[in-house]
């Protein structure tokens, strides 16, 4: 099928390349000339395992192209909207400016019978609005939220755990759902749940999923706070809870909490939208979820201060990690980087290392010192703080090697990813998050 993908950021670039890899003819459109040029040459503007291979395969086969010109999308049967919906400046609500701009540019080339498929994460009610905007063209609007995880984006797109499509009522909606079934045929199995619903439900599924995941993480972090004052161990607690299959162990990893371009902004946008709709109380708890999450960062700063006798001023601190999670170079709302910035603000001599994200981190926070060498980061450090659980730190870093480089012997494990016995055995004072 002929597809266009409008917006070639994280979501769009992955979607365009994976759709080409399953045999579609895809044109990716973006207003950013640098992005289009780099993707057109087969270079991915961000780190995502497996993406570069399928991008290059697609370009070579001729099934994947990139352009800045919306006229090049005119032939497509299905147009995916994959632009960003960041948090508005000075508000918790989502900024829909890019969604509307994309539609403005698409409208002149949109033909009767085509499908416009929204993939961006939007406040409930947006699809209804956009459907009205394209009504006169004879095209149909569908909402098809995306559930991919950074670091697993290609795999999640090629083998999704569910496909949700929000369609209008009537024959046009049924036909649109069939077209999307066809689009995703090679990226699903006969058992992949394919849920056809209305616009509002499809929009809500996405934010509700992220709100649930965020709540799960903050729940275990709230238990970590209690563990810290009672001497309980949150990792054992999470294991024990996780054996209940109704609860499950995933996303019960206590630590410095969630970050990234999705969970934090999505819980805030859902709260803002619910308030607009007069049902703010229904999700008032999400404010607490956010607060618990942010308190974990304070806790690390307090632990660092306590370990150095009350002040971090001019003390050398190695921060291991900058990305908001491993297998990603994304530093948006990274809790670890925020901790590094706060310590720097208190006068600490902070050095940050990360296998993939130092360049992105430097662009955002040029005041910090960065190195890609773990040894250089650890050399002469008084404290080591692990904030992103890359294998390089979790599995490959030996405590005795760290001890041979560091001046101090204090380790704060912001992800509960290290083995306390090993680190204590090497002479370190180990401090996890809610962990004995
Ligand atoms: C999240 C969702 O998991 C995806 O399903 C969704 O499609 C995506 O947002 C999106 O809206 O686009 P992602 O942001 O890639 O995906 O990251 P997650 O794997 O969900 O991790 C989010 C944060 O939670 C990370 O900072 C991670 O370190 C943290 N986390 C995760 C914990 O602190 N504890 C855990 O147990 C799990």
Boltz pocket constraint, residues with backbone or C-beta under 6 A from the ligand:
constraints:
  - pocket:
      binder: B
      contacts: [[A, 121], [A, 146], [A, 147], [A, 148], [A, 149], [A, 150], [A, 151], [A, 210], [A, 213], [A, 217], [A, 249], [A, 250], [A, 251], [A, 252], [A, 253], [A, 254], [A, 255], [A, 256], [A, 257], [A, 258], [A, 259], [A, 260], [A, 261], [A, 262], [A, 263], [A, 324], [A, 325]]
      max_distance: 6.0
